[in-house]
């Protein structure tokens, strides 16, 4: 699902002129991209884990999706951006979601780990699944070091985060400024 921003104002609708509507959309596109880059630079990370640059990647997916009459749509095509904005529940494709606990596996799926499901012992990088009886979560641990690598959970709840997008007033101002620039540039 893509996160979209529809630009319209019932009190003072955008002119039906496609050039002005597109200018407004471009203004909002720039404002959203700038906002996501700021969000990325101010986002925190878990200690020891590499910075994901998720919001910087999201900024690169912002585009004007459509312009029609007095309406325009700007979208953020980054997977998960709409989930962060609206909130929701993430369910696993298979049995459980794997959340990295060790920075060494931060960018690795458990199935890609060299010791995944190999069993074994010692320092060969083998892993073991630990799922305590009656528990709703489990772990994958390194059998050599005993370190817990991933937490396994049946679902994750993501709370709605309106700060994913700039405030409405900021987007409105960006649209108005871009239309004004367009009109002044045509003179």
C-alpha positions as protocol buffer text, in pm:
chain_id: "A"
residue {
  index: 1
  type: UNK
  ca { x: 0 y: 0 z: 0 }
}
residue {
  index: 2
  type: UNK
  ca { x: 128 y: 348 z: -84 }
}
residue {
  index: 3
  type: UNK
  ca { x: 85 y: 653 z: 138 }
}
residue {
  index: 4
  type: UNK
  ca { x: -91 y: 928 z: -57 }
}
residue {
  index: 5
  type: UNK
  ca { x: -163 y: 1294 z: 3 }
}
residue {
  index: 6
  type: UNK
  ca { x: -454 y: 1441 z: -192 }
}
residue {
  index: 7
  type: UNK
  ca { x: -430 y: 1814 z: -246 }
}
residue {
  index: 8
  type: UNK
  ca { x: -765 y: 1989 z: -245 }
}
residue {
  index: 9
  type: UNK
  ca { x: -928 y: 2274 z: -62 }
}
residue {
  index: 10
  type: UNK
  ca { x: -1307 y: 2310 z: -61 }
}
residue {
  index: 11
  type: UNK
  ca { x: -1292 y: 2679 z: 42 }
}
residue {
  index: 12
  type: UNK
  ca { x: -1049 y: 2790 z: -228 }
}
residue {
  index: 13
  type: UNK
  ca { x: -1008 y: 2503 z: -472 }
}
residue {
  index: 14
  type: UNK
  ca { x: -698 y: 2481 z: -684 }
}
residue {
  index: 15
  type: UNK
  ca { x: -759 y: 2640 z: -1021 }
}
residue {
  index: 16
  type: UNK
  ca { x: -858 y: 2386 z: -1285 }
}
residue {
  index: 17
  type: UNK
  ca { x: -552 y: 2497 z: -1477 }
}
residue {
  index: 18
  type: UNK
  ca { x: -338 y: 2182 z: -1495 }
}
residue {
  index: 19
  type: UNK
  ca { x: -16 y: 2385 z: -1479 }
}
residue {
  index: 20
  type: UNK
  ca { x: -109 y: 2540 z: -1144 }
}
residue {
  index: 21
  type: UNK
  ca { x: -240 y: 2211 z: -1005 }
}
residue {
  index: 22
  type: UNK
  ca { x: 85 y: 2042 z: -1103 }
}
residue {
  index: 23
  type: UNK
  ca { x: 287 y: 2327 z: -947 }
}
residue {
  index: 24
  type: UNK
  ca { x: 96 y: 2279 z: -620 }
}
residue {
  index: 25
  type: UNK
  ca { x: 163 y: 1907 z: -629 }
}
residue {
  index: 26
  type: UNK
  ca { x: 534 y: 1964 z: -693 }
}
residue {
  index: 27
  type: UNK
  ca { x: 545 y: 2204 z: -398 }
}
residue {
  index: 28
  type: UNK
  ca { x: 391 y: 1941 z: -171 }
}
residue {
  index: 29
  type: UNK
  ca { x: 621 y: 1674 z: -316 }
}
residue {
  index: 30
  type: UNK
  ca { x: 926 y: 1884 z: -222 }
}
residue {
  index: 31
  type: UNK
  ca { x: 784 y: 1957 z: 126 }
}
residue {
  index: 32
  type: UNK
  ca { x: 717 y: 1588 z: 196 }
}
residue {
  index: 33
  type: UNK
  ca { x: 1060 y: 1483 z: 66 }
}
residue {
  index: 34
  type: UNK
  ca { x: 1232 y: 1750 z: 280 }
}
residue {
  index: 35
  type: UNK
  ca { x: 1026 y: 1647 z: 584 }
}
residue {
  index: 36
  type: UNK
  ca { x: 1118 y: 1278 z: 545 }
}
residue {
  index: 37
  type: UNK
  ca { x: 1488 y: 1364 z: 513 }
}
residue {
  index: 38
  type: UNK
  ca { x: 1466 y: 1569 z: 836 }
}
residue {
  index: 39
  type: UNK
  ca { x: 1282 y: 1281 z: 1002 }
}
residue {
  index: 40
  type: UNK
  ca { x: 1562 y: 1046 z: 895 }
}
residue {
  index: 41
  type: UNK
  ca { x: 1839 y: 1266 z: 1034 }
}
residue {
  index: 42
  type: UNK
  ca { x: 1660 y: 1306 z: 1368 }
}
residue {
  index: 43
  type: UNK
  ca { x: 1546 y: 944 z: 1404 }
}
residue {
  index: 44
  type: UNK
  ca { x: 1700 y: 742 z: 1681 }
}
residue {
  index: 45
  type: UNK
  ca { x: 1840 y: 393 z: 1654 }
}
residue {
  index: 46
  type: UNK
  ca { x: 1894 y: 115 z: 1899 }
}
residue {
  index: 47
  type: UNK
  ca { x: 2240 y: 134 z: 2052 }
}
residue {
  index: 48
  type: UNK
  ca { x: 2494 y: -63 z: 1856 }
}
residue {
  index: 49
  type: UNK
  ca { x: 2265 y: -115 z: 1557 }
}
residue {
  index: 50
  type: UNK
  ca { x: 2342 y: 41 z: 1218 }
}
residue {
  index: 51
  type: UNK
  ca { x: 2127 y: 334 z: 1107 }
}
residue {
  index: 52
  type: UNK
  ca { x: 1867 y: 205 z: 861 }
}
residue {
  index: 53
  type: UNK
  ca { x: 1808 y: 533 z: 671 }
}
residue {
  index: 54
  type: UNK
  ca { x: 1449 y: 414 z: 624 }
}
residue {
  index: 55
  type: UNK
  ca { x: 1306 y: 766 z: 604 }
}
residue {
  index: 56
  type: UNK
  ca { x: 1579 y: 883 z: 363 }
}
residue {
  index: 57
  type: UNK
  ca { x: 1485 y: 588 z: 140 }
}
residue {
  index: 58
  type: UNK
  ca { x: 1118 y: 685 z: 177 }
}
residue {
  index: 59
  type: UNK
  ca { x: 1203 y: 1042 z: 70 }
}
residue {
  index: 60
  type: UNK
  ca { x: 1342 y: 907 z: -257 }
}
residue {
  index: 61
  type: UNK
  ca { x: 1005 y: 743 z: -337 }
}
residue {
  index: 62
  type: UNK
  ca { x: 797 y: 1064 z: -308 }
}
residue {
  index: 63
  type: UNK
  ca { x: 637 y: 1164 z: -638 }
}
residue {
  index: 64
  type: UNK
  ca { x: 337 y: 1333 z: -793 }
}
residue {
  index: 65
  type: UNK
  ca { x: 105 y: 1041 z: -867 }
}
residue {
  index: 66
  type: UNK
  ca { x: -171 y: 1227 z: -1051 }
}
residue {
  index: 67
  type: UNK
  ca { x: -304 y: 1568 z: -1143 }
}
residue {
  index: 68
  type: UNK
  ca { x: -665 y: 1606 z: -1252 }
}
residue {
  index: 69
  type: UNK
  ca { x: -853 y: 1934 z: -1258 }
}
residue {
  index: 70
  type: UNK
  ca { x: -831 y: 2088 z: -911 }
}
residue {
  index: 71
  type: UNK
  ca { x: -701 y: 1772 z: -744 }
}
residue {
  index: 72
  type: UNK
  ca { x: -352 y: 1633 z: -726 }
}
residue {
  index: 73
  type: UNK
  ca { x: -205 y: 1334 z: -546 }
}
residue {
  index: 74
  type: UNK
  ca { x: 144 y: 1299 z: -407 }
}
residue {
  index: 75
  type: UNK
  ca { x: 252 y: 953 z: -296 }
}
residue {
  index: 76
  type: UNK
  ca { x: 520 y: 798 z: -81 }
}
residue {
  index: 77
  type: UNK
  ca { x: 580 y: 458 z: -242 }
}
residue {
  index: 78
  type: UNK
  ca { x: 816 y: 323 z: 26 }
}
residue {
  index: 79
  type: UNK
  ca { x: 689 y: -7 z: 159 }
}
residue {
  index: 80
  type: UNK
  ca { x: 565 y: 44 z: 514 }
}
residue {
  index: 81
  type: UNK
  ca { x: 526 y: 424 z: 502 }
}
residue {
  index: 82
  type: UNK
  ca { x: 145 y: 401 z: 499 }
}
residue {
  index: 83
  type: UNK
  ca { x: 158 y: 148 z: 783 }
}
residue {
  index: 84
  type: UNK
  ca { x: 366 y: 389 z: 993 }
}
residue {
  index: 85
  type: UNK
  ca { x: 129 y: 678 z: 918 }
}
residue {
  index: 86
  type: UNK
  ca { x: -204 y: 496 z: 967 }
}
residue {
  index: 87
  type: UNK
  ca { x: -88 y: 227 z: 1209 }
}
residue {
  index: 88
  type: UNK
  ca { x: -186 y: -138 z: 1191 }
}
residue {
  index: 89
  type: UNK
  ca { x: -86 y: -493 z: 1267 }
}
residue {
  index: 90
  type: UNK
  ca { x: 194 y: -679 z: 1088 }
}
residue {
  index: 91
  type: UNK
  ca { x: 144 y: -1053 z: 1062 }
}
residue {
  index: 92
  type: UNK
  ca { x: 412 y: -1301 z: 958 }
}
residue {
  index: 93
  type: UNK
  ca { x: 415 y: -1467 z: 617 }
}
residue {
  index: 94
  type: UNK
  ca { x: 509 y: -1791 z: 786 }
}
residue {
  index: 95
  type: UNK
  ca { x: 511 y: -1867 z: 1158 }
}
residue {
  index: 96
  type: UNK
  ca { x: 661 y: -1562 z: 1329 }
}
residue {
  index: 97
  type: UNK
  ca { x: 816 y: -1220 z: 1279 }
}
residue {
  index: 98
  type: UNK
  ca { x: 1188 y: -1208 z: 1357 }
}
residue {
  index: 99
  type: UNK
  ca { x: 1313 y: -897 z: 1535 }
}
residue {
  index: 100
  type: UNK
  ca { x: 1693 y: -866 z: 1553 }
}
residue {
  index: 101
  type: UNK
  ca { x: 1833 y: -856 z: 1905 }
}
residue {
  index: 102
  type: UNK
  ca { x: 2201 y: -859 z: 1803 }
}
residue {
  index: 103
  type: UNK
  ca { x: 2348 y: -584 z: 1581 }
}
residue {
  index: 104
  type: UNK
  ca { x: 2544 y: -850 z: 1390 }
}
residue {
  index: 105
  type: UNK
  ca { x: 2218 y: -981 z: 1237 }
}
residue {
  index: 106
  type: UNK
  ca { x: 2041 y: -645 z: 1195 }
}
residue {
  index: 107
  type: UNK
  ca { x: 2019 y: -668 z: 816 }
}
residue {
  index: 108
  type: UNK
  ca { x: 1992 y: -1045 z: 786 }
}
residue {
  index: 109
  type: UNK
  ca { x: 1684 y: -1267 z: 768 }
}
residue {
  index: 110
  type: UNK
  ca { x: 1714 y: -1571 z: 993 }
}
residue {
  index: 111
  type: UNK
  ca { x: 1695 y: -1798 z: 687 }
}
residue {
  index: 112
  type: UNK
  ca { x: 1998 y: -1616 z: 539 }
}
residue {
  index: 113
  type: UNK
  ca { x: 2210 y: -1665 z: 851 }
}
residue {
  index: 114
  type: UNK
  ca { x: 2491 y: -1915 z: 795 }
}
residue {
  index: 115
  type: UNK
  ca { x: 2391 y: -2131 z: 1091 }
}
residue {
  index: 116
  type: UNK
  ca { x: 2015 y: -2120 z: 1044 }
}
residue {
  index: 117
  type: UNK
  ca { x: 1851 y: -2441 z: 1159 }
}
residue {
  index: 118
  type: UNK
  ca { x: 2178 y: -2633 z: 1139 }
}
residue {
  index: 119
  type: UNK
  ca { x: 2183 y: -2732 z: 1502 }
}
residue {
  index: 120
  type: UNK
  ca { x: 2528 y: -2829 z: 1613 }
}
residue {
  index: 121
  type: UNK
  ca { x: 2745 y: -2685 z: 1882 }
}
residue {
  index: 122
  type: UNK
  ca { x: 3065 y: -2496 z: 1936 }
}
residue {
  index: 123
  type: UNK
  ca { x: 3158 y: -2179 z: 1748 }
}
residue {
  index: 124
  type: UNK
  ca { x: 3043 y: -2293 z: 1403 }
}
residue {
  index: 125
  type: UNK
  ca { x: 2772 y: -2024 z: 1386 }
}
residue {
  index: 126
  type: UNK
  ca { x: 2494 y: -2280 z: 1429 }
}
residue {
  index: 127
  type: UNK
  ca { x: 2160 y: -2158 z: 1560 }
}
residue {
  index: 128
  type: UNK
  ca { x: 1884 y: -2308 z: 1765 }
}
residue {
  index: 129
  type: UNK
  ca { x: 1517 y: -2225 z: 1797 }
}
residue {
  index: 130
  type: UNK
  ca { x: 1398 y: -2169 z: 2151 }
}
residue {
  index: 131
  type: UNK
  ca { x: 1023 y: -2144 z: 2202 }
}
residue {
  index: 132
  type: UNK
  ca { x: 927 y: -2189 z: 2566 }
}
residue {
  index: 133
  type: UNK
  ca { x: 616 y: -2399 z: 2616 }
}
residue {
  index: 134
  type: UNK
  ca { x: 307 y: -2182 z: 2660 }
}
residue {
  index: 135
  type: UNK
  ca { x: 490 y: -1865 z: 2551 }
}
residue {
  index: 136
  type: UNK
  ca { x: 366 y: -1641 z: 2271 }
}
residue {
  index: 137
  type: UNK
  ca { x: 725 y: -1560 z: 2167 }
}
residue {
  index: 138
  type: UNK
  ca { x: 1048 y: -1741 z: 2104 }
}
residue {
  index: 139
  type: UNK
  ca { x: 1411 y: -1682 z: 2014 }
}
residue {
  index: 140
  type: UNK
  ca { x: 1680 y: -1790 z: 1774 }
}
residue {
  index: 141
  type: UNK
  ca { x: 2014 y: -1818 z: 1950 }
}
residue {
  index: 142
  type: UNK
  ca { x: 2370 y: -1882 z: 1844 }
}
residue {
  index: 143
  type: UNK
  ca { x: 2458 y: -2221 z: 1989 }
}
residue {
  index: 144
  type: UNK
  ca { x: 2828 y: -2141 z: 1997 }
}
residue {
  index: 145
  type: UNK
  ca { x: 2813 y: -1818 z: 2194 }
}
residue {
  index: 146
  type: UNK
  ca { x: 2470 y: -1859 z: 2352 }
}
residue {
  index: 147
  type: UNK
  ca { x: 2378 y: -1510 z: 2229 }
}
residue {
  index: 148
  type: UNK
  ca { x: 2015 y: -1445 z: 2143 }
}
residue {
  index: 149
  type: UNK
  ca { x: 2003 y: -1330 z: 1781 }
}
residue {
  index: 150
  type: UNK
  ca { x: 1632 y: -1277 z: 1707 }
}
residue {
  index: 151
  type: UNK
  ca { x: 1311 y: -1241 z: 1904 }
}
residue {
  index: 152
  type: UNK
  ca { x: 1023 y: -1428 z: 1736 }
}
residue {
  index: 153
  type: UNK
  ca { x: 672 y: -1286 z: 1778 }
}
residue {
  index: 154
  type: UNK
  ca { x: 334 y: -1379 z: 1626 }
}
residue {
  index: 155
  type: UNK
  ca { x: 254 y: -1017 z: 1528 }
}
residue {
  index: 156
  type: UNK
  ca { x: 365 y: -658 z: 1570 }
}
residue {
  index: 157
  type: UNK
  ca { x: 138 y: -362 z: 1632 }
}
residue {
  index: 158
  type: UNK
  ca { x: 252 y: -38 z: 1473 }
}
residue {
  index: 159
  type: UNK
  ca { x: 91 y: 271 z: 1626 }
}
residue {
  index: 160
  type: UNK
  ca { x: -26 y: 552 z: 1395 }
}
residue {
  index: 161
  type: UNK
  ca { x: 236 y: 823 z: 1357 }
}
residue {
  index: 162
  type: UNK
  ca { x: 104 y: 1148 z: 1206 }
}
residue {
  index: 163
  type: UNK
  ca { x: 461 y: 1288 z: 1207 }
}
residue {
  index: 164
  type: UNK
  ca { x: 536 y: 1074 z: 899 }
}
residue {
  index: 165
  type: UNK
  ca { x: 396 y: 1363 z: 691 }
}
residue {
  index: 166
  type: UNK
  ca { x: 445 y: 1737 z: 739 }
}
residue {
  index: 167
  type: UNK
  ca { x: 161 y: 1918 z: 914 }
}
residue {
  index: 168
  type: UNK
  ca { x: -130 y: 2011 z: 690 }
}
residue {
  index: 169
  type: UNK
  ca { x: -51 y: 2382 z: 716 }
}
residue {
  index: 170
  type: UNK
  ca { x: 305 y: 2323 z: 597 }
}
residue {
  index: 171
  type: UNK
  ca { x: 184 y: 2125 z: 295 }
}
residue {
  index: 172
  type: UNK
  ca { x: -81 y: 2388 z: 217 }
}
residue {
  index: 173
  type: UNK
  ca { x: 182 y: 2663 z: 234 }
}
residue {
  index: 174
  type: UNK
  ca { x: 414 y: 2465 z: 5 }
}
residue {
  index: 175
  type: UNK
  ca { x: 131 y: 2425 z: -249 }
}
residue {
  index: 176
  type: UNK
  ca { x: 39 y: 2794 z: -233 }
}
residue {
  index: 177
  type: UNK
  ca { x: 402 y: 2908 z: -262 }
}
residue {
  index: 178
  type: UNK
  ca { x: 459 y: 2683 z: -563 }
}
residue {
  index: 179
  type: UNK
  ca { x: 145 y: 2811 z: -738 }
}
residue {
  index: 180
  type: UNK
  ca { x: 248 y: 3171 z: -666 }
}
residue {
  index: 181
  type: UNK
  ca { x: 596 y: 3102 z: -809 }
}
residue {
  index: 182
  type: UNK
  ca { x: 430 y: 2952 z: -1117 }
}
residue {
  index: 183
  type: UNK
  ca { x: 207 y: 3258 z: -1168 }
}
residue {
  index: 184
  type: UNK
  ca { x: 495 y: 3502 z: -1111 }
}
residue {
  index: 185
  type: UNK
  ca { x: 716 y: 3303 z: -1350 }
}
residue {
  index: 186
  type: UNK
  ca { x: 450 y: 3330 z: -1623 }
}
residue {
  index: 187
  type: UNK
  ca { x: 449 y: 3711 z: -1608 }
}
